[in-house]
Each structure stands twice: as structure tokens, then as C-alpha cells.
């Protein structure tokens, strides 16, 4: 089995101590098995493989009725009959991310939806980002909802939290990163953007976008050309489009 990510260090303060859904649990057992505690399986013949993987990692397994899962964990059909009790998500340090040789960071400026953070993490892993950075204040955190929507990406992608984003951006630039901010009024179009070797992409929350101080700390603001200006993209979709263009 692949080893757990060595950059994970700081325990989350979240009270969430479980994840749910086949892919999220499967990836955690493969890449972050040290977090796994106990697997609950609603009675089904479809879960034999994940049961074997859990037992191989020394994780206890209990078969229960589906109603038990839905009542205890308040999860519905999205759980796919699987809930894994686990240690809270642990975060990497900003310093660790800055030293990663992949040199492609995604930064989320005070996002309010944990599921969207999970979707951004999934896109980041798909397109080769070296890490994700979120805010520790006025921001959603990595929860069971984020891990579910990430479809296992958060078991493999290091995530750092920063208390002062402006100060973090200054440190990121000191390490040679060029910071691109997603902004509908940006002077540079994404299609014509010539990305630097070391890239940090920062995306603001849906609706409000980047905060003014965040914009001031970007090297360039980049817009996505759209056919209709009276409608905006979901923040996670914006991250996906930026990452795709960067990968090209």
C-alpha cells in the first residue's frame, strides 16, 4: 500500500471524526490509513473489497443496519452504506508546501462551503497541484462533507491553514512564487496568461470574490472571458478552469 502523506502534521480542531462514501473511505484506507479507526458497513454484498482493505490495515469492521448509519451519523444515501470513524483531518504547514518541488499551489480566500473546498481539492489533485491553502478564520474547514465531495483527494493532497492570508502571500512570494488572483475585472485574460514556473493561484469565495487586501497582494489579477457577464461561475468551477489552463 502507498504510504501516508508525510506532510500532515497539525490536527484539525473540527469535531468531525468520520467520513462517508465509498471513494472517500477507499482512498483514506490507501493513503492515510493512520487516521482510520472503525468501519461501519450497512449490510450489503457490494462492500467486500473495502472490508478486506480495512481489515488489512488493522481497522475493525462492524456490519449494521442502514437505519443505524443514517440516525447515528445523519447521513443519507450519499454514504453508500459506509461510514468510517477516523481521527480528525490533519493539516500540513505552509513551510512544507513552499518546499514541495511541484511548485503549484491553490489558495482559497475565505470559502464558506466545505463541499466546494472538497471539489477544489479534487481538481487540484487531478491537475497536479502540490498543495491547497485555506484560511483558518472566517472560512469553512475540512469536514466530512469536504472529504466526501473530494472523492478521496484529501487523503492525498496536503492542505495548510493560515491565520493571516496577506502575510502568507508575502511569504509565498518571497519563496519565488508568482501569485495569480482570479477576478472578473482582472487586467489579464486567463486564455492569454503566460504562467510562471512557480505558481500560486488564489480564488475568492463565491459571490464576494477576492477580498481587497488579497487583491493587493496578488502579482496579477486574471479574468475568465465569458459569453454572459450577468452570471458567475461556482468558485470550485473557477478553480477547475484555472487549473486546467495551467496544466496546458
LOVO-284179 format. One record per residue: residue number from 1; z, y, x of N, C-alpha, C in turn. Coordinates in nm, 4 decimals. Example, Ala and Ser with C-alpha at 12.3 -4.5 7.8 and 13.67 -1.06 7.14 Angstrom:
// residues 2
  pos       nup    nnorth     neast      caup   canorth    caeast       cup    cnorth     ceast
    1    0.7800   -0.5690    1.3190    0.7800   -0.4500    1.2300    0.7800   -0.3300    1.3200
    2    0.7080   -0.2250    1.2850    0.7140   -0.1060    1.3670    0.7870    0.0030    1.2900
***
This chain:
// residues 248
  pos       nup    nnorth     neast      caup   canorth    caeast       cup    cnorth     ceast
    1    0.0000   -0.1203    0.0832    0.0000    0.0000    0.0000    0.0000    0.1257    0.0869
    2   -0.0680    0.2354    0.0422   -0.0648    0.3597    0.1168    0.0770    0.4129    0.1245
    3    0.1089    0.4818    0.2306    0.2429    0.5359    0.2462    0.2622    0.6591    0.1596
    4    0.3881    0.6871    0.1266    0.4202    0.8070    0.0507    0.3906    0.9293    0.1361
    5    0.3613    1.0401    0.0702    0.3246    1.1609    0.1426    0.4445    1.2117    0.2211
    6    0.4305    1.2312    0.3490    0.5425    1.2665    0.4345    0.5821    1.4132    0.4240
    7    0.5029    1.4954    0.3554    0.5336    1.6370    0.3486    0.6350    1.6689    0.2395
    8    0.6610    1.5746    0.1492    0.7522    1.6001    0.0401    0.8949    1.6061    0.0914
    9    0.9653    1.7173    0.0684    1.0992    1.7313    0.1244    1.2013    1.7817    0.0243
   10    1.1672    1.8846   -0.0487    1.2670    1.9536   -0.1289    1.2674    1.9018   -0.2715
   11    1.3840    1.8588   -0.3180    1.3934    1.8049   -0.4534    1.3769    1.9156   -0.5556
   12    1.3143    1.8810   -0.6666    1.2976    1.9755   -0.7761    1.4297    1.9973   -0.8466
   13    1.4478    2.1135   -0.9053    1.5671    2.1399   -0.9856    1.5430    2.1023   -1.1314
   14    1.4229    2.0497   -1.1637    1.3903    2.0125   -1.3003    1.4764    1.8967   -1.3466
   15    1.5075    1.8941   -1.4764    1.5826    1.7836   -1.5329    1.4926    1.6667   -1.5688
   16    1.3622    1.6846   -1.5623    1.2700    1.5760   -1.5922    1.2903    1.4644   -1.4896
   17    1.3096    1.3448   -1.5368    1.3295    1.2331   -1.4461    1.2497    1.1119   -1.4919
   18    1.1354    1.1386   -1.5537    1.0463    1.0305   -1.5913    0.9036    1.0833   -1.5965
   19    0.8090    0.9893   -1.5819    0.6689    1.0211   -1.6054    0.6131    0.9164   -1.6996
   20    0.4976    0.9457   -1.7588    0.4438    0.8535   -1.8567    0.2917    0.8496   -1.8479
   21    0.2349    0.7396   -1.8990    0.0904    0.7222   -1.8944    0.0486    0.6330   -1.7776
   22   -0.0533    0.5515   -1.8009   -0.0935    0.4505   -1.7032   -0.1292    0.5102   -1.5676
   23   -0.2220    0.6066   -1.5642   -0.2729    0.6558   -1.4365   -0.1657    0.7297   -1.3565
   24   -0.0832    0.8107   -1.4234    0.0231    0.8826   -1.3529    0.1203    0.7844   -1.2885
   25    0.1584    0.6788   -1.3625    0.2525    0.5803   -1.3100    0.1878    0.4950   -1.2012
   26    0.0646    0.4541   -1.2245   -0.0057    0.3723   -1.1257   -0.0150    0.4442   -0.9918
   27   -0.0502    0.5725   -0.9929   -0.0655    0.6479   -0.8686    0.0689    0.6726   -0.8011
   28    0.1731    0.6970   -0.8813    0.3044    0.7166   -0.8205    0.3500    0.5880   -0.7510
   29    0.3279    0.4736   -0.8133    0.3665    0.3469   -0.7501    0.2877    0.3220   -0.6217
   30    0.1649    0.3724   -0.6156    0.0821    0.3520   -0.4977    0.1147    0.4494   -0.3847
   31    0.1412    0.5757   -0.4198    0.1513    0.6792   -0.3182    0.2892    0.7434   -0.3037
   32    0.3744    0.7326   -0.4019    0.5088    0.7920   -0.3937    0.6116    0.6959   -0.4521
   33    0.6034    0.5710   -0.4105    0.6877    0.4665   -0.4694    0.8367    0.4909   -0.4471
   34    0.8712    0.5722   -0.3458    1.0125    0.6009   -0.3210    1.0790    0.6720   -0.4390
   35    0.9986    0.7347   -0.5254    1.0554    0.8044   -0.6421    1.0855    0.7096   -0.7578
   36    1.0212    0.5942   -0.7629    1.0278    0.5051   -0.8791    1.1653    0.4405   -0.8924
   37    1.2143    0.4325   -1.0161    1.3448    0.3731   -1.0438    1.3342    0.2543   -1.1394
   38    1.2816    0.2760   -1.2578    1.2744    0.1691   -1.3576    1.1556    0.1925   -1.4491
   39    1.0813    0.0853   -1.4746    0.9625    0.0939   -1.5585    0.9896    0.0316   -1.6946
   40    0.9643    0.1098   -1.7997    0.9736    0.0599   -1.9364    0.8321    0.0344   -1.9876
   41    0.8114   -0.0839   -2.0434    0.6797   -0.1215   -2.0937    0.6910   -0.1625   -2.2396
   42    0.6158   -0.0933   -2.3252    0.6079   -0.1359   -2.4651    0.5302   -0.2667   -2.4674
   43    0.5717   -0.3594   -2.5479    0.5175   -0.4956   -2.5448    0.3649   -0.4951   -2.5611
   44    0.2977   -0.5361   -2.4537    0.1517   -0.5394   -2.4527    0.1050   -0.6280   -2.3388
   45   -0.0062   -0.6959   -2.3595   -0.0644   -0.7792   -2.2534   -0.1494   -0.6963   -2.1578
   46   -0.1645   -0.5662   -2.1876   -0.2537   -0.4820   -2.1074   -0.1870   -0.4276   -1.9808
   47   -0.0566   -0.4515   -1.9637    0.0169   -0.3856   -1.8562    0.0620   -0.4822   -1.7466
   48   -0.0020   -0.5959   -1.7351    0.0413   -0.6957   -1.6372    0.0224   -0.6474   -1.4939
   49   -0.0890   -0.5786   -1.4679   -0.1156   -0.5315   -1.3315   -0.0134   -0.4286   -1.2870
   50    0.0163   -0.3321   -1.3730    0.1114   -0.2284   -1.3335    0.2523   -0.2867   -1.3225
   51    0.2824   -0.3894   -1.4021    0.4110   -0.4583   -1.3888    0.4206   -0.5248   -1.2516
   52    0.3140   -0.5915   -1.2090    0.3139   -0.6559   -1.0778    0.3313   -0.5538   -0.9662
   53    0.2639   -0.4389   -0.9789    0.2764   -0.3346   -0.8775    0.4189   -0.2806   -0.8698
   54    0.4804   -0.2618   -0.9856    0.6183   -0.2123   -0.9890    0.7135   -0.3123   -0.9231
   55    0.7009   -0.4388   -0.9596    0.7883   -0.5416   -0.9029    0.7671   -0.5546   -0.7518
   56    0.6425   -0.5392   -0.7078    0.6129   -0.5469   -0.5643    0.6804   -0.4343   -0.4868
   57    0.7067   -0.3233   -0.5539    0.7733   -0.2095   -0.4910    0.9245   -0.2143   -0.5106
   58    0.9735   -0.3212   -0.5698    1.1174   -0.3342   -0.5917    1.1688   -0.2558   -0.7102
   59    1.0794   -0.2193   -0.8014    1.1173   -0.1430   -0.9203    1.1480   -0.2389   -1.0352
   60    1.2604   -0.2196   -1.1022    1.2943   -0.3065   -1.2141    1.2044   -0.2748   -1.3339
   61    1.1781   -0.3761   -1.4146    1.0887   -0.3640   -1.5294    1.1599   -0.4151   -1.6543
   62    1.1463   -0.3409   -1.7628    1.2054   -0.3834   -1.8901    1.1027   -0.3672   -2.0018
   63    1.0823   -0.4727   -2.0782    0.9945   -0.4659   -2.1950    1.0757   -0.4196   -2.3149
   64    1.0223   -0.3220   -2.3865    1.0920   -0.2640   -2.5018    0.9922   -0.2455   -2.6153
   65    1.0427   -0.2094   -2.7307    0.9560   -0.1766   -2.8429    0.9017   -0.0357   -2.8249
   66    0.7800   -0.0120   -2.8716    0.7188    0.1197   -2.8590    0.8043    0.2283   -2.9244
   67    0.8673    0.1965   -3.0336    0.9530    0.2933   -3.1032    1.0660    0.3413   -3.0126
   68    1.1163    0.2508   -2.9283    1.2229    0.2875   -2.8348    1.1751    0.3962   -2.7382
   69    1.0546    0.3778   -2.6833    1.0000    0.4770   -2.5907    0.9842    0.6125   -2.6575
   70    0.9283    0.6119   -2.7781    0.8998    0.7379   -2.8461    1.0273    0.8127   -2.8819
   71    1.1320    0.7398   -2.9142    1.2575    0.8061   -2.9510    1.3354    0.8516   -2.8286
   72    1.3455    0.7659   -2.7289    1.4266    0.8000   -2.6117    1.3636    0.9106   -2.5287
   73    1.2318    0.9026   -2.5078    1.1652    0.9965   -2.4181    1.0823    1.1021   -2.4914
   74    1.0750    1.0911   -2.6219    0.9994    1.1866   -2.7041    0.8536    1.1941   -2.6589
   75    0.7965    1.0787   -2.6352    0.6552    1.0704   -2.6008    0.5837    0.9916   -2.7098
   76    0.4589    1.0254   -2.7313    0.3812    0.9575   -2.8339    0.2817    0.8616   -2.7731
   77    0.1635    0.8567   -2.8329    0.0613    0.7630   -2.7883    0.0090    0.7962   -2.6487
   78    0.0270    0.9214   -2.6038   -0.0189    0.9586   -2.4699    0.0505    0.8781   -2.3600
   79    0.1666    0.8242   -2.3910    0.2386    0.7445   -2.2923    0.1697    0.6115   -2.2662
   80    0.0841    0.5699   -2.3589    0.0111    0.4425   -2.3453    0.1068    0.3242   -2.3297
   81    0.2253    0.3401   -2.3873    0.3232    0.2322   -2.3832    0.3944    0.2162   -2.2504
   82    0.3910    0.3190   -2.1655    0.4508    0.3111   -2.0319    0.5331    0.4352   -2.0005
   83    0.6559    0.4162   -1.9568    0.7403    0.5257   -1.9083    0.8099    0.4773   -1.7813
   84    0.8050    0.5583   -1.6781    0.8694    0.5244   -1.5517    0.9823    0.6226   -1.5238
   85    1.1048    0.5721   -1.5173    1.2157    0.6530   -1.4719    1.1985    0.6750   -1.3221
   86    1.2171    0.7992   -1.2778    1.1937    0.8277   -1.1363    1.2770    0.9455   -1.0894
   87    1.2873    0.9573   -0.9590    1.3533    1.0736   -0.9010    1.2717    1.1984   -0.9323
   88    1.3361    1.3155   -0.9389    1.2617    1.4385   -0.9653    1.1532    1.4618   -0.8616
   89    1.0489    1.5325   -0.9023    0.9402    1.5688   -0.8113    0.9987    1.6465   -0.6934
   90    0.9474    1.6191   -0.5750    0.9937    1.6910   -0.4562    0.8798    1.7738   -0.3986
   91    0.9157    1.8903   -0.3484    0.8172    1.9871   -0.3035    0.8063    1.9894   -0.1513
   92    0.6885    2.0205   -0.1034    0.6664    2.0438    0.0390    0.7102    2.1859    0.0736
   93    0.7202    2.2143    0.2011    0.7476    2.3517    0.2438    0.6153    2.4240    0.2649
   94    0.6172    2.5557    0.2524    0.4972    2.6354    0.2781    0.4504    2.6154    0.4218
   95    0.5444    2.6043    0.5138    0.5098    2.5867    0.6545    0.4282    2.4590    0.6761
   96    0.4667    2.3532    0.6066    0.3918    2.2278    0.6188    0.2473    2.2441    0.5722
   97    0.2291    2.3149    0.4611    0.0933    2.3341    0.4099    0.0088    2.4170    0.5050
   98    0.0695    2.5139    0.5689   -0.0056    2.6008    0.6590   -0.0517    2.5280    0.7851
   99    0.0146    2.4179    0.8181   -0.0205    2.3430    0.9375   -0.1156    2.2268    0.9090
  100   -0.1475    2.2036    0.7812   -0.2374    2.0940    0.7469   -0.3779    2.1253    0.7977
  101   -0.4417    2.0318    0.8674   -0.5748    2.0596    0.9244   -0.6854    2.0785    0.8216
  102   -0.6642    2.0360    0.6960   -0.7705    2.0515    0.5952   -0.7960    2.1988    0.5617
  103   -0.6916    2.2836    0.5672   -0.7060    2.4294    0.5596   -0.7763    2.4799    0.4334
  104   -0.7371    2.4227    0.3201   -0.7917    2.4691    0.1926   -0.6784    2.4681    0.0904
  105   -0.6281    2.5860    0.0543   -0.5119    2.5985   -0.0331   -0.5512    2.6540   -0.1693
  106   -0.4793    2.6083   -0.2720   -0.4940    2.6631   -0.4068   -0.3592    2.7201   -0.4478
  107   -0.3598    2.8465   -0.4898   -0.2361    2.9169   -0.5244   -0.2418    2.9583   -0.6710
  108   -0.1354    2.9311   -0.7446   -0.1287    2.9632   -0.8869   -0.0255    3.0726   -0.9084
  109   -0.0712    3.1866   -0.9561    0.0154    3.3040   -0.9733    0.0815    3.3022   -1.1112
  110    0.2072    3.2582   -1.1149    0.2923    3.2564   -1.2348    0.2259    3.1912   -1.3567
  111    0.1727    3.0722   -1.3386    0.1177    2.9988   -1.4525    0.2306    2.9556   -1.5446
  112    0.2041    2.9586   -1.6747    0.3082    2.9318   -1.7742    0.2992    2.7930   -1.8378
  113    0.1958    2.7182   -1.8097    0.1723    2.5898   -1.8756    0.1740    2.4778   -1.7713
  114    0.2736    2.3887   -1.7815    0.2849    2.2794   -1.6846    0.1635    2.1869   -1.6884
  115    0.1097    2.1641   -1.8081   -0.0074    2.0766   -1.8193   -0.1266    2.1369   -1.7458
  116   -0.1424    2.2688   -1.7525   -0.2510    2.3348   -1.6789   -0.2307    2.3215   -1.5280
  117   -0.1061    2.3295   -1.4833   -0.0786    2.3089   -1.3409   -0.1231    2.1693   -1.2993
  118   -0.0965    2.0710   -1.3846   -0.1399    1.9353   -1.3566   -0.2910    1.9243   -1.3478
  119   -0.3613    1.9918   -1.4372   -0.5078    1.9889   -1.4347   -0.5607    2.0545   -1.3074
  120   -0.4975    2.1632   -1.2651   -0.5395    2.2292   -1.1409   -0.5144    2.1383   -1.0214
  121   -0.4040    2.0655   -1.0231   -0.3741    1.9722   -0.9145   -0.4784    1.8617   -0.9085
  122   -0.5211    1.8156   -1.0243   -0.6240    1.7112   -1.0292   -0.7540    1.7620   -0.9679
  123   -0.7944    1.8837   -1.0041   -0.9163    1.9431   -0.9475   -0.9020    1.9635   -0.7975
  124   -0.7828    2.0089   -0.7558   -0.7593    2.0341   -0.6134   -0.7751    1.9060   -0.5315
  125   -0.7194    1.7962   -0.5813   -0.7315    1.6698   -0.5098   -0.8761    1.6204   -0.5093
  126   -0.9443    1.6346   -0.6224   -1.0835    1.5890   -0.6317   -1.1734    1.6592   -0.5317
  127   -1.1494    1.7875   -0.5081   -1.2388    1.8649   -0.4226   -1.1798    1.8934   -0.2845
  128   -1.0800    1.8153   -0.2448   -1.0356    1.8169   -0.1060   -0.9421    1.9277   -0.0646
  129   -0.8708    1.9900   -0.1586   -0.7727    2.0913   -0.1198   -0.6586    2.0243   -0.0436
  130   -0.6008    2.0967    0.0496   -0.4921    2.0409    0.1303   -0.3566    2.0594    0.0650
  131   -0.3457    2.1494   -0.0310   -0.2175    2.1697   -0.0968   -0.2252    2.2712   -0.2080
  132   -0.1207    2.2695   -0.2906   -0.1083    2.3599   -0.4046    0.0189    2.4405   -0.3861
  133    0.0128    2.5686   -0.4222    0.1305    2.6558   -0.4125    0.1558    2.7178   -0.5485
  134    0.2809    2.7075   -0.5968    0.3189    2.7687   -0.7236    0.4383    2.8608   -0.6996
  135    0.4691    2.9410   -0.7994    0.5838    3.0321   -0.7908    0.7090    2.9623   -0.8432
  136    0.8222    2.9904   -0.7816    0.9473    2.9297   -0.8276    1.0096    3.0084   -0.9425
  137    0.9701    3.1340   -0.9577    1.0229    3.2195   -1.0648    0.9114    3.2595   -1.1606
  138    0.9481    3.2770   -1.2887    0.8548    3.3216   -1.3925    0.7303    3.2339   -1.3961
  139    0.7481    3.1050   -1.3735    0.6356    3.0128   -1.3675    0.6782    2.8763   -1.4189
  140    0.5851    2.8050   -1.4787    0.6095    2.6649   -1.5119    0.6235    2.5861   -1.3820
  141    0.6904    2.4709   -1.3902    0.7131    2.3883   -1.2723    0.6450    2.2523   -1.2897
  142    0.6647    2.1642   -1.1917    0.6093    2.0299   -1.2013    0.7017    1.9472   -1.2908
  143    0.6553    1.9159   -1.4098    0.7311    1.8393   -1.5073    0.6550    1.7106   -1.5388
  144    0.7118    1.6308   -1.6301    0.6422    1.5088   -1.6716    0.5078    1.5420   -1.7358
  145    0.4992    1.6552   -1.8059    0.3717    1.6966   -1.8661    0.2692    1.7299   -1.7588
  146    0.3131    1.7953   -1.6510    0.2222    1.8262   -1.5410    0.1732    1.6980   -1.4741
  147    0.2634    1.6044   -1.4524    0.2248    1.4796   -1.3861    0.1312    1.3971   -1.4731
  148    0.1502    1.4032   -1.6043    0.0610    1.3300   -1.6944   -0.0797    1.3891   -1.6891
  149   -0.0916    1.5216   -1.6992   -0.2240    1.5843   -1.7007   -0.2913    1.5784   -1.5638
  150   -0.2122    1.5619   -1.4576   -0.2695    1.5489   -1.3233   -0.3289    1.4108   -1.3011
  151   -0.3009    1.3169   -1.3908   -0.3549    1.1803   -1.3843   -0.3308    1.1177   -1.2459
  152   -0.2116    1.1387   -1.1924   -0.1756    1.0790   -1.0649   -0.1969    1.1660   -0.9433
  153   -0.2652    1.2796   -0.9587   -0.2952    1.3640   -0.8419   -0.1683    1.4167   -0.7754
  154   -0.0637    1.4407   -0.8540    0.0583    1.4974   -0.7976    0.1390    1.3961   -0.7174
  155    0.1004    1.2698   -0.7220    0.1615    1.1698   -0.6336    0.1015    1.1765   -0.4942
  156   -0.0106    1.2499   -0.4811   -0.0829    1.2528   -0.3540   -0.1003    1.3930   -0.2966
  157   -0.0953    1.4942   -0.3797   -0.1202    1.6313   -0.3345    0.0123    1.7033   -0.3098
  158    0.0365    1.7548   -0.1886    0.1604    1.8295   -0.1643    0.1609    1.9627   -0.2376
  159    0.2772    1.9973   -0.2923    0.2942    2.1217   -0.3670    0.4129    2.1967   -0.3087
  160    0.3933    2.3243   -0.2792    0.5021    2.4094   -0.2307    0.5357    2.5141   -0.3359
  161    0.6618    2.5551   -0.3385    0.7053    2.6641   -0.4259    0.7486    2.7821   -0.3404
  162    0.7131    2.9025   -0.3852    0.7538    3.0230   -0.3121    0.8228    3.1196   -0.4083
  163    0.9274    3.1831   -0.3592    1.0004    3.2791   -0.4419    0.9349    3.4154   -0.4450
  164    0.8742    3.4549   -0.3347    0.8088    3.5855   -0.3246    0.6633    3.5610   -0.2863
  165    0.5749    3.5667   -0.3842    0.4345    3.5343   -0.3593    0.3691    3.6329   -0.2650
  166    0.4024    3.7619   -0.2773    0.3417    3.8627   -0.1893    0.3768    3.8344   -0.0433
  167    0.5021    3.8008   -0.0180    0.5438    3.7689    0.1190    0.4758    3.6413    0.1670
  168    0.4613    3.5442    0.0770    0.3947    3.4190    0.1132    0.2488    3.4433    0.1486
  169    0.1823    3.5312    0.0746    0.0421    3.5612    0.1035    0.0265    3.6275    0.2409
  170    0.1207    3.7123    0.2752    0.1150    3.7747    0.4078    0.1282    3.6692    0.5177
  171    0.2192    3.5735    0.4965    0.2366    3.4667    0.5947    0.1122    3.3793    0.6024
  172    0.0529    3.3514    0.4863   -0.0691    3.2702    0.4818   -0.1802    3.3386    0.5620
  173   -0.1933    3.4697    0.5452   -0.2979    3.5425    0.6188   -0.2674    3.5480    0.7689
  174   -0.1392    3.5524    0.8039   -0.1012    3.5511    0.9456   -0.1430    3.4206    1.0130
  175   -0.1566    3.3152    0.9327   -0.1993    3.1860    0.9860   -0.3525    3.1706    0.9829
  176   -0.4224    3.2812    0.9595   -0.5676    3.2797    0.9699   -0.6430    3.2459    0.8429
  177   -0.5724    3.2361    0.7302   -0.6408    3.2083    0.6039   -0.7002    3.3364    0.5465
  178   -0.8147    3.3241    0.4839   -0.8771    3.4341    0.4099   -0.8459    3.4089    0.2631
  179   -0.7899    3.5073    0.1944   -0.7398    3.4894    0.0582   -0.8386    3.5447   -0.0434
  180   -0.8870    3.4570   -0.1316   -0.9818    3.4920   -0.2367   -0.9091    3.4915   -0.3711
  181   -0.9076    3.6045   -0.4388   -0.8442    3.6132   -0.5693   -0.9461    3.6071   -0.6812
  182   -0.9188    3.5258   -0.7817   -1.0081    3.5165   -0.8978   -0.9772    3.6313   -0.9931
  183   -1.0774    3.7156   -1.0166   -1.0564    3.8318   -1.1021   -1.1886    3.8685   -1.1707
  184   -1.1827    3.8885   -1.3017   -1.3058    3.9153   -1.3767   -1.3729    4.0452   -1.3339
  185   -1.2969    4.1349   -1.2723   -1.3542    4.2608   -1.2256   -1.3761    4.2609   -1.0742
  186   -1.3706    4.1456   -1.0146   -1.3872    4.1369   -0.8700   -1.5221    4.1872   -0.8224
  187   -1.5240    4.2439   -0.7009   -1.6470    4.3048   -0.6483   -1.7465    4.2017   -0.5974
  188   -1.7006    4.0798   -0.5727   -1.7853    3.9736   -0.5200   -1.8051    3.8653   -0.6258
  189   -1.9294    3.8192   -0.6423   -1.9530    3.7095   -0.7362   -1.9258    3.5765   -0.6661
  190   -1.8767    3.4813   -0.7403   -1.8469    3.3505   -0.6832   -1.9732    3.2848   -0.6288
  191   -2.0826    3.3009   -0.7009   -2.2084    3.2375   -0.6614   -2.2551    3.2849   -0.5237
  192   -2.2276    3.4098   -0.4901   -2.2735    3.4648   -0.3629   -2.1647    3.4728   -0.2580
  193   -2.0539    3.4066   -0.2817   -1.9402    3.4169   -0.1900   -1.9618    3.3293   -0.0667
  194   -1.9429    3.3880    0.0492   -1.9535    3.3154    0.1758   -1.8123    3.2851    0.2233
  195   -1.7653    3.1631    0.1965   -1.6258    3.1296    0.2228   -1.5970    3.1168    0.3720
  196   -1.4765    3.1570    0.4092   -1.4313    3.1462    0.5472   -1.3939    3.0017    0.5800
  197   -1.3608    2.9770    0.7063   -1.3243    2.8413    0.7479   -1.1885    2.8005    0.6915
  198   -1.0954    2.8943    0.6868   -0.9619    2.8668    0.6320   -0.9479    2.9460    0.5020
  199   -0.9359    2.8756    0.3911   -0.9469    2.9377    0.2594   -0.8204    2.9190    0.1768
  200   -0.7783    3.0274    0.1132   -0.6735    3.0210    0.0117   -0.7288    3.0850   -0.1146
  201   -0.7390    3.0084   -0.2208   -0.7875    3.0587   -0.3496   -0.6678    3.0824   -0.4401
  202   -0.6589    3.1999   -0.4982   -0.5457    3.2304   -0.5856   -0.5960    3.2669   -0.7245
  203   -0.5325    3.2074   -0.8246   -0.5754    3.2231   -0.9635   -0.4557    3.2620   -1.0486
  204   -0.4738    3.3640   -1.1307   -0.3659    3.4116   -1.2153   -0.3535    3.3332   -1.3449
  205   -0.2468    3.3606   -1.4176   -0.2238    3.2898   -1.5427   -0.3276    3.3287   -1.6480
  206   -0.3460    3.2392   -1.7423   -0.4449    3.2614   -1.8470   -0.4110    3.3877   -1.9264
  207   -0.5108    3.4683   -1.9509   -0.4905    3.5923   -2.0268   -0.4563    3.7082   -1.9358
  208   -0.3400    3.7042   -1.8710   -0.2940    3.8161   -1.7886   -0.3665    3.8229   -1.6548
  209   -0.4089    3.7093   -1.6033   -0.4759    3.7087   -1.4735   -0.3800    3.7347   -1.3592
  210   -0.4327    3.7811   -1.2472   -0.3503    3.8085   -1.1299   -0.2634    3.9317   -1.1517
  211   -0.1419    3.9278   -1.0990   -0.0579    4.0473   -1.1025   -0.1117    4.1497   -1.0024
  212   -0.0805    4.2771   -1.0263   -0.1362    4.3845   -0.9427   -0.0970    4.3696   -0.7967
  213    0.0287    4.3344   -0.7694    0.0717    4.3190   -0.6312   -0.0008    4.2021   -0.5649
  214   -0.0273    4.0988   -0.6430   -0.1024    3.9849   -0.5903   -0.2433    4.0282   -0.5510
  215   -0.3062    4.1069   -0.6374   -0.4417    4.1553   -0.6076   -0.4443    4.2334   -0.4763
  216   -0.3423    4.3152   -0.4553   -0.3387    4.3975   -0.3349   -0.3292    4.3132   -0.2086
  217   -0.2772    4.1934   -0.2217   -0.2609    4.1065   -0.1056   -0.3759    4.0079   -0.0876
  218   -0.4789    4.0197   -0.1710   -0.5989    3.9376   -0.1541   -0.6950    4.0070   -0.0584
  219   -0.7720    3.9303    0.0159   -0.8736    3.9886    0.1041   -0.9971    4.0300    0.0255
  220   -1.0277    3.9555   -0.0804   -1.1407    3.9894   -0.1660   -1.1142    3.9342   -0.3049
  221   -1.1606    4.0079   -0.4065   -1.1499    3.9618   -0.5446   -1.2869    3.9117   -0.5885
  222   -1.2880    3.7939   -0.6491   -1.4126    3.7253   -0.6807   -1.4220    3.7015   -0.8308
  223   -1.5380    3.7312   -0.8874   -1.5588    3.7086   -1.0304   -1.6550    3.5925   -1.0527
  224   -1.6409    3.5294   -1.1694   -1.7330    3.4239   -1.2116   -1.8314    3.4854   -1.3104
  225   -1.9602    3.4936   -1.2780   -2.0576    3.5504   -1.3716   -2.0631    3.4665   -1.4993
  226   -2.0541    3.5342   -1.6137   -2.0536    3.4638   -1.7417   -2.1526    3.5272   -1.8370
  227   -2.2090    3.4473   -1.9252   -2.3075    3.4968   -2.0218   -2.2421    3.5829   -2.1284
  228   -2.1175    3.5514   -2.1632   -2.0450    3.6275   -2.2654   -1.9131    3.6773   -2.2085
  229   -1.9008    3.8077   -2.1968   -1.7842    3.8671   -2.1347   -1.6636    3.8786   -2.2278
  230   -1.6833    3.8513   -2.3568   -1.5726    3.8666   -2.4511   -1.4927    3.7382   -2.4691
  231   -1.5160    3.6410   -2.3834   -1.4397    3.5170   -2.3898   -1.4014    3.4787   -2.2478
  232   -1.2811    3.4241   -2.2311   -1.2347    3.3929   -2.0959   -1.2180    3.2421   -2.0782
  233   -1.2201    3.1998   -1.9540   -1.2008    3.0596   -1.9211   -1.0527    3.0247   -1.9175
  234   -1.0217    2.8996   -1.9449   -0.8881    2.8487   -1.9201   -0.8602    2.8596   -1.7702
  235   -0.7351    2.8873   -1.7336   -0.7015    2.9060   -1.5921   -0.7333    2.7824   -1.5094
  236   -0.7077    2.6636   -1.5643   -0.7383    2.5404   -1.4915   -0.8889    2.5225   -1.4741
  237   -0.9670    2.5661   -1.5725   -1.1131    2.5595   -1.5593   -1.1620    2.6536   -1.4493
  238   -1.0980    2.7692   -1.4400   -1.1319    2.8636   -1.3333   -1.1069    2.8005   -1.1969
  239   -0.9926    2.7336   -1.1836   -0.9616    2.6650   -1.0572   -1.0664    2.5597   -1.0254
  240   -1.1069    2.4852   -1.1260   -1.2075    2.3803   -1.1075   -1.3395    2.4385   -1.0584
  241   -1.3840    2.5477   -1.1204   -1.5118    2.6085   -1.0821   -1.5058    2.6632   -0.9397
  242   -1.3969    2.7294   -0.9044   -1.3827    2.7825   -0.7686   -1.3846    2.6690   -0.6656
  243   -1.3127    2.5618   -0.6951   -1.3057    2.4500   -0.6017   -1.4415    2.3815   -0.5866
  244   -1.5148    2.3729   -0.6967   -1.6471    2.3126   -0.6886   -1.7392    2.3961   -0.6008
  245   -1.7383    2.5277   -0.6214   -1.8230    2.6156   -0.5401   -1.7824    2.6084   -0.3928
  246   -1.6531    2.6011   -0.3693   -1.6058    2.5930   -0.2325   -1.6522    2.4640   -0.1657
  247   -1.6533    2.3542   -0.2431   -1.6942    2.2262   -0.1866   -1.8422    2.2215   -0.1529
  248   -1.9228    2.3072   -0.2171   -2.0664    2.3126   -0.1901   -2.0949    2.3757   -0.0540
***
